[in-house]
């Protein structure tokens, strides 16, 4: 019974603090990114990146290729205004993705065929 109460307390604490809701989803054709860091270290191709849910004017995103550091996107947002970036042809090829700076909202990355 004591272990059950301890596990229940941890679950309640995580759900109230919001920690349990923060996780990147890189399964499927559109990746959903909501935390900064290395998203992928595998060779990928993407066709567009969409930044939505920006909460504050001036929040920024910086996305670099991993591990080379080549800049893919650097942008400042406006609250309530979604931003889209397209990558035609081979411009969306990368050896990996690192979301270096992420102010607010959610980043959607639509994967293409390599």
C-alpha positions, 0 to 999 in steps of 0.5 A: 500500500505504501508503494502505491501511495508513493507512485500515486503521489509522483504521478500527481506531482508530475501532472500538476507540474507539467513535466509529463506533458513535455516531449518531442514526437518524432514518429510519423510524417510530421514531427512535433517539437516542443523542447530544445535539444538534439532532435535527430542525429540521423540523415533526414529530409524535411519539406517544411517547418511550421512554428505555431503557438508563439506566446510572446513578441520577440520569442526566437527559434534557432534550428541548426544542422547536427553536428555541423552547426549549419544554420537552418532557421533563425527567426523571431516571432510575434505573439499569435502569428504562426510562421512557416518555412519551406525547403524545396528540392534538396534544401531540406537535407540535413545530417541531423537537427538541433533545436538550439533556441526555442522560446514558446509554442510548437515546431512542426517539421514535415518529413520528406522522402530521402 
